[in-house]
Amino acid sequence: MKKKRPDDTIRKRICFLFLAVLVLFVGMAIFHHEKRKYALHDRVIEMEHFRSMQAGGSLQEETAELQKQSGLSKGKLLALAFAGAQASFPKKMPTIDELQQTAKWMYRYRPKQYEMLENAFCAVWDDLVCFPVKCRVSYEDSWMEERTYGGKRGHEGTDLMPPTNQRGFYPVFSATAGTVEHMGWLQKGGWRIGIRSEQGGYFYYAHLSEYAPGMEEGKTVEAGEMLGYMGDSGYGEEGTVGQFAVHLHFGIYIQTADGQEVSVDPYWILKGLEGEP
């Protein structure tokens, strides 16, 4: 009986190992492709990992640099980065080449879902021009923290606290241009004003003490235009004040595919706007 040569056995083992590694790499590529494909689903903008807007660290500075290189808006760049990171905020912005590859992939495999995502990012980011107050304020990332007035609920904005508890003293300015869509009293929000910007974002200013002269629903406002004054209105019937310290509640909302409005976390957005005139 003819014995197998050691060289033949080694060759077969090497071939088997090569095929096993090849199958593993192909399988991983398919898995990555499918995972990336379905991470961007039809309701992604309703999910907390999108709405939390975790654009912290150096992400906004890197995005501003990429804007100069690419000519794309901040919203479009962040949408590409989010999509390329399997529907999450990356710790570092991708390169232009990597963003271009993501764009090609998205337009090929998930065009409808990506268009929805890009529109949402642009609604949040692309109309912002200035910080909504000019006084020194303190604020924390309190989005979705528990609130109990009117029943348990999540806090849908960021509270900007002024140096002194003085209603009617600190002016509030529109962070965007847009149209005054809502004014008047809300039991939770007190005297509030809501601005709809060009890209479709809804910017909400609550607990005001009074409105600026001439402010009315339907009015077109410019970014930086005065809307009214910080106050402590709300948590009761019309005219209620003093239930909490004077502050500005600042909220941002976007529309979902079925026309509902959901809040996004304004904290890192405000951090990026600090220092803007």
N, C-alpha and C positions, 0 to 999 in steps of 0.2 A: 504493500500500500504506500502510495506516494505521500510523503510528509509535506505539510505547508511550510513554505519558507518564512522565516521571521519577518523578512521585508514585506511580504504580502499582508501579513497580519497587521503590521504597523500602518501600511498604506490604507487598509480598510478602516482602521480605527481613526486615522486622520480624516478620511473622507466622511465617516459617520459624524465625527466631531464638527467638521466644517458644515455639514448639512444641518446638524442640530443648531449651531450658532446662527446659520442663515434663517432657519425657520423661526428662531427666537426673535431675531431682528425684524423680520417681516411681520410677525405677530405683534410685536411692540409698536411698529409703525401703524399697523391697522388699528390697534387699540387706541393709540394717541390720536389718530385721525378721527375715529368715531367719537372718542371722548370730547375732543375739541368741537366736533360737529354738533353734538347734542347739548353741550354746555350752554350754547346760545339758543335757548328755546323761546317760545312765543311769549312767555310771561316773565322773562328775565328782569325787566325793569320794575317789576313788582317785588322782587326778592330783596332781602335785607343786604346781601352782599353787593348789590348795585346801589341801593338807596343810602347806604352808609357813607358813600362818597369818600372813601379812605385815601384821599389824595394828599397825604401828608409827607413829612420828610422833605427831600429835595425834588419830589415829583413835579411840583408846579414850576420850579425854577428850570428843570430840565425840559418841561413842556414849552415854556416860554422861549427857550433856546431853539427848540425844534420848530417853533412857529416861524422864526426868522429864516431858518434853512429851507423849510418846505412851503411856506405860504398858507398852510392849513390853519384853521381855527383851533383854539384850545379844546373845544368840545369834540371836534373830529379826531384830533390826535389822541385824546383820552379814550375815545370810543375804540380806536384801533388798538391801543395798548391793553384795554380791558378785554377786548375780544381775543387778542393774541395770547393773553394769560389765562385762557379758558374761563372767561367770565369772572375775573377777579382783578383787583388793583395790583399791579406789579410794584415791587419795591424800587425799581429803577426803570426809567423809560427806555424802550427799545430804540435801536438805531433807525435811521430813515429807511435803509434797505429792509430791515426786519418788518417795519410797518407796511412797506409796500408789498411784501410777501403776504402779510396778514390780509391786506385789502384784496389782493387777487384771490386768496383762498375764500374769503367771506363772500365776495361777489359771485363766486362760482358755486359754492355749496349752501350758503345761508343768506341769500340776498335780502329776502323779506325781513328776517329777524335782525340782520345787521342794520338795515335802513331804520328800523324802529329804534334800535339801540343808539345809533348815531343821532337821530332826531332828539332823543331824550337827553343825551349828553349836551347837545347844542342848546336845548331849551334851558338847561341848568347853568351852563358856563358862558355862552357866547355873547350874552347881552350885558353881563356884569361890567361895571365901569368903576364904581367907587364904594367905599365903606359907608354904611348907612348913618353913621353919626360922626361928628368931628371932635367930640369931647373924649377924654380918656375913659375907657371902660374896661371892666373885667368880664370874662365869660368863660364857660366850661363846655365840654362836649356832653350836653345833657339830653341829646336826642333819644327818644324812646324810653327815657327814665319814667318811672311810674308817677302819675298824677291821680288824685282822688276826687277833686271837685267834679260833681256831675257823674260820678262813677269812675271805676278804675280805667285808666287809659294811658297811652304812651305820650310823652311830651314831643310835639311835632315841630320843634324849632330850637333856636338858641336864644337865651336871654342875655341881653347886653346890659350890664349894671353900671350906672354912672357913679361919679365920685360922691355925690350927696343925694339924699332922698328928697328931692325937690321936684314936684310935678310942675309941668308947664315952663320949664327952664331950659331944657336941653333939646335943641332942634333935631328932627329926624329928616333924613334926605333919601331920595329914591336912589337905590343902587343901580337901577337900569332906566333906560327910556321905556316908554310904553303907554298904555291906556288904563285909566282908573276904571276897574271893572266893578269893584264893590266898595262901599263905604257904609258907615253906620254902626249900630250897636250889635254886638254878639255877647251872649251871657258869659261865655268863657273868655273871649278876647277883648271885651270892652269896646271902646271906640277904636275901630280898625280901618285899614285901607288896604286894598289888594290891587296890585298893578300887573297887568298882562303884558309881557314883553313881546318883541317882534318874533322871536323864535318859539314862542308858546309857553314859556315858563310863567308861573304865577308867583309873585313876590308879595309876601304878606307881612304887614307891620301892625302889631297889636298893642293894646293897653295904652293908647295915646291919651293925652289930657285934652287936646284940641287939635283941630285941623288948620292948615295954612289957609289964609284968605283966598277965596276963589276956587278952592279944591272941590270938585264934584265928580260924580260918576260920568264917564264918557270923556273926561278931559284928557288930553294928551300931555304927558309930562316928559321932561328931559332927565337924563341921568344927572344926579346932583341937585335936582330941584327939591326945595323944602316941601315936606308933606304935612308936617305938624310938629307936636312936641311930645317928648316922653311923658308918660303918666303912670298911674296905678289903677286904671279903670278896669272893671270886669269882675267876674265871680259874683254876679247878682243881677238884679233888675237894672234897667237902664239908668245910668247915672251913678251906679255904685263905685266907690273909690275906697282905697285904704285897706283892702284885704291882703295886700302884699306890698313889697317895696317897689318904688318907682323903677321901671326898666322898660326896654324895648324888647318885645318878643319878635324875632325875625324868622320867618319861615319861607321855604321854597317848595312849590308843588309842581308836578308834571302830570300830564294826562296819559292814561293807559290806553291800550287798543280799544277797550270797550267804553271809553269816555269817562271813566272814574279818575279822580285826582288822588295822587298819593304824595306824601311828603318825602323829601330827601334831607339828609343831615347837612345843615349849613355850616357846621363848625370849621372844617378845613377850607371851605370856600371863603369864609370870613377871614381866616388866617392869611389866605392869599391876597385878600383885598386890603388888609391893614397897611396903612402907609400910602395908599392911593389917594390922590387929591379929591 
